[in-house]
Amino acid sequence: MVIKGNNGVALASQNLQREFTMTDADFKKVSDLAYEFTGIVLGPHKRDMVYGRLARRLRDVGLTNVGDYINLVKNDTNQEVSKFINAITTNLTSFYREEHHFDFLSNTLIPELKKTNVGTKKIRAWSAGCSTGEEPYSIAITFKEYMDLQGWDCKILATDLDSKVLNKGQQGIYDNKRIESIKSSYKKKWFLKDQNHPDIVKVKPELQELIRFKRLNLLEKWPMKGPFDFIFCRNVVIYFNAETQAVLFDRYADMLKDGGYLIIGHSESLDRACNRFRSIGKTIYQKIS
């Protein structure tokens, strides 16, 4: 079977020589389920990615086509919905990703918090869409490096939709390659080596003590009350449509204290999506009091 694209170029059938069958109708149903459960929009360009991730689940449950798997998810009696969500959720992250945000944290935000929060000596941060934990641990290291937290109540909430990546983040165990880009002084100071497993490292307990990992669907009710001093939500809203993005940005504003900061990804923007923030550059926004 051959499909003609809009430019007249022949495209190989999506199902040609594939292990499992996934029709156009199947992909549409998968996209609808993904949006229903997570709010994530899966466009046609995500089809190969979706196939690759669902193929693993089909092998695990012993099915031969995506249509049957869709029925399994719809009639879930064995937590397959959760496994479906975990399969399609993208988890790309690294320590100190978009380093300029951590420069802002160390050079501007931490000195500001030392002054504004000296009365309560309380700091609250939220890493929304924390994936396997590199982001909240990077925040924790920055606080430990640039602020004496003795006598301060500092907590970082780390949330994600995917229970598997949260479990990895909570364990704080990483392949050596994951910390290659970190300053050598930080590696020595904040990571433990295992002589029996030289290829892995573990974050030190004093970093883990600052962080609470919790599963959270951003489209559902948020159990925390806030207010937060700042929120990292980077490369998360790009998976939502414009209407959902506007709702989320407004909810983030509700969770931030007046003057608090929302830090988003390099390809994201609040322009025309929410008027409750002012841009201070480099995808860093401050809540308008």
C-alpha positions in Angstrom: 0.0 0.0 0.0 1.2 3.5 -0.9 0.0 6.8 0.4 0.3 10.0 -1.6 1.3 13.1 0.4 0.1 16.6 -0.4 3.2 17.3 -2.4 2.6 14.2 -4.5 5.5 12.3 -3.0 4.8 8.6 -2.3 5.0 7.7 1.3 5.4 4.2 2.6 2.5 2.9 4.6 2.8 3.3 8.3 1.9 -0.3 8.8 4.4 -1.7 6.3 6.7 -4.4 7.8 5.6 -3.4 11.3 5.3 -5.9 14.2 1.9 -4.6 15.2 -1.1 -3.1 13.3 -2.0 0.6 14.0 -4.5 2.1 11.6 -5.2 5.8 11.2 -8.4 5.2 13.2 -6.4 3.5 15.9 -4.0 6.4 16.2 -6.9 8.8 16.4 -8.4 6.8 19.3 -5.0 6.7 21.0 -4.7 10.5 20.6 -8.2 11.0 22.0 -7.4 8.8 25.0 -4.2 10.6 25.6 -6.0 13.9 25.6 -8.8 12.6 27.9 -6.4 11.2 30.5 -3.6 13.8 30.4 -4.5 16.8 28.2 -1.5 16.0 26.0 -2.1 16.7 22.3 -0.6 14.1 20.0 -0.4 15.4 16.5 0.3 13.2 13.4 4.0 13.9 13.7 4.0 11.9 16.9 2.7 8.7 15.3 6.0 6.9 15.1 6.8 7.8 18.7 3.4 6.6 19.8 3.8 3.3 17.9 7.2 2.7 19.4 6.0 3.2 23.0 2.8 1.2 22.7 4.7 -1.6 21.0 6.3 -2.4 24.3 3.0 -2.5 26.1 1.5 -4.8 23.4 4.4 -7.2 23.8 4.0 -7.2 27.6 0.2 -7.9 27.5 0.4 -10.4 24.5 -1.6 -8.4 21.9 -1.0 -8.1 18.2 -2.7 -4.9 17.3 -3.3 -1.4 18.7 -7.1 -1.7 18.4 -7.2 -4.5 20.9 -4.9 -2.6 23.2 -7.2 0.5 23.0 -10.1 -1.8 24.2 -8.0 -3.0 27.0 -7.3 0.5 28.2 -10.9 1.5 27.9 -12.0 -1.5 29.9 -9.2 -1.2 32.4 -9.4 -3.6 35.3 -5.7 -4.0 35.9 -4.1 -0.5 36.0 -3.5 -0.5 32.3 -4.6 3.1 32.1 -1.7 4.1 34.4 0.7 2.0 32.2 -0.7 3.6 29.1 -0.1 7.1 30.5 3.4 6.1 31.5 4.1 4.8 28.0 3.1 7.9 26.1 4.5 10.5 28.5 7.7 12.1 27.3 10.5 12.3 29.9 13.5 14.2 28.5 15.6 16.0 31.1 19.1 16.5 32.5 20.9 18.1 35.4 21.1 21.9 35.0 19.2 21.9 31.7 18.9 25.5 30.4 21.6 26.6 32.9 20.6 30.3 32.7 17.6 29.5 34.8 19.9 28.3 37.6 22.1 31.3 37.2 18.9 33.4 37.8 18.2 31.2 40.9 21.6 31.7 42.3 22.3 35.3 41.3 18.9 36.9 41.7 16.2 34.8 43.3 18.1 33.3 46.3 19.5 36.8 47.4 15.9 38.1 47.0 14.5 35.3 49.1 17.0 35.9 51.9 15.6 39.4 52.3 11.9 38.9 51.6 11.5 35.7 53.6 13.7 36.4 56.5 10.7 36.9 58.8 9.2 33.4 58.1 12.4 31.7 57.1 10.3 29.5 54.8 10.9 28.8 51.1 8.5 26.8 48.9 9.4 25.7 45.3 7.6 23.5 42.8 9.1 21.5 40.0 6.1 20.7 37.8 6.8 17.9 35.3 10.0 16.9 37.2 10.5 13.6 35.2 13.3 11.5 36.7 14.3 14.2 39.2 17.3 16.0 37.6 15.5 19.4 37.8 14.5 19.4 41.5 17.9 18.0 42.5 19.6 20.8 40.4 17.4 23.3 42.3 18.4 21.7 45.7 22.1 21.8 44.8 21.8 25.5 43.9 20.1 26.3 47.2 22.7 24.3 49.1 25.6 26.0 47.3 24.3 29.6 47.5 22.4 29.8 50.8 23.0 28.7 54.3 19.7 26.8 55.0 20.4 26.4 58.7 17.2 27.5 60.5 15.3 27.8 57.2 12.3 25.6 56.3 13.0 24.9 52.6 11.0 22.4 50.6 10.8 21.5 46.9 7.7 19.8 45.6 8.5 17.6 42.6 5.5 16.3 40.6 5.0 14.3 37.4 2.2 12.3 35.7 4.5 9.3 35.2 4.8 7.1 38.3 7.8 5.3 37.0 10.0 8.4 36.5 8.9 9.6 40.0 10.1 6.4 41.5 13.5 6.9 39.8 13.7 10.5 41.0 12.8 9.4 44.6 15.6 6.8 44.5 18.1 9.4 43.3 20.3 6.9 41.5 21.7 7.8 38.1 24.1 6.5 35.5 27.5 8.3 35.6 26.8 9.7 32.2 23.9 11.7 33.5 26.2 13.9 35.6 29.0 14.4 33.0 28.0 18.0 32.5 27.9 19.0 36.2 30.8 20.9 37.7 33.4 18.5 39.1 33.2 20.1 42.5 29.4 19.5 42.6 29.9 15.8 41.6 32.3 15.3 44.5 30.1 17.2 47.0 26.6 16.0 46.2 26.9 12.5 44.7 27.9 9.2 46.3 29.8 6.5 44.4 29.2 2.8 44.9 32.4 0.7 44.7 30.3 -2.3 43.8 28.6 -0.4 40.9 31.1 2.0 39.5 28.8 3.1 36.7 26.2 4.7 38.9 26.0 7.4 41.5 23.4 8.4 44.2 22.5 11.9 45.3 23.3 12.6 48.9 20.5 12.3 51.5 20.7 16.0 52.4 19.5 16.8 48.9 16.7 14.2 49.1 15.5 15.7 52.4 14.6 18.9 50.6 12.4 17.2 48.0 9.0 15.6 48.1 8.1 13.5 45.0 4.4 13.2 44.3 2.3 12.0 41.3 0.1 14.7 39.9 -2.0 15.2 36.8 -1.9 18.9 36.1 -5.4 18.8 34.6 -7.0 17.5 37.8 -7.4 19.1 41.2 -4.2 20.2 42.9 -4.1 19.1 46.6 -1.4 21.6 47.6 -2.3 25.0 48.8 0.8 27.1 48.3 1.8 29.8 48.0 5.1 29.0 46.2 8.0 31.4 45.9 8.7 30.0 42.4 7.6 27.3 40.0 9.7 25.5 37.4 7.4 24.2 34.6 9.7 23.7 31.7 8.9 22.0 28.4 5.6 20.7 29.8 2.9 23.0 28.4 4.1 22.5 24.8 2.1 19.2 24.9 -1.2 21.0 25.6 -3.4 23.1 23.3 -3.6 26.9 23.7 -6.8 26.8 25.7 -5.4 24.3 28.3 -2.1 26.3 28.5 -4.0 29.5 29.4 -5.9 27.6 32.1 -2.6 26.2 33.5 -0.8 29.5 33.5 -3.7 31.1 35.4 -3.7 28.2 38.0 0.1 28.7 38.4 -0.5 32.4 39.1 -3.0 31.4 41.8 -0.4 29.1 43.4 2.4 31.8 43.4 2.8 34.5 46.0 2.7 38.1 44.7 6.0 38.7 43.0 6.7 35.0 42.7 8.3 33.5 39.6 7.2 31.1 36.9 10.1 29.6 34.9 9.1 27.8 31.6 10.9 26.2 28.7 12.9 27.8 26.0 10.2 27.1 23.3 7.3 28.2 25.5 5.8 31.6 26.1 3.1 33.3 28.2 2.5 36.0 25.6 -1.2 36.3 24.9 -1.8 33.3 27.2 -2.0 35.0 30.6 -1.9 38.6 31.6 -1.0 38.0 35.3 2.8 37.9 34.7 5.5 40.2 33.4 8.5 38.9 31.4 11.9 39.5 32.9 13.7 37.7 30.0 14.9 34.2 29.2 11.5 32.6 29.7 11.3 33.8 33.3 8.1 35.5 34.4 7.1 37.3 37.6 3.6 37.4 38.9 2.1 40.8 38.9 1.1 41.9 42.4 
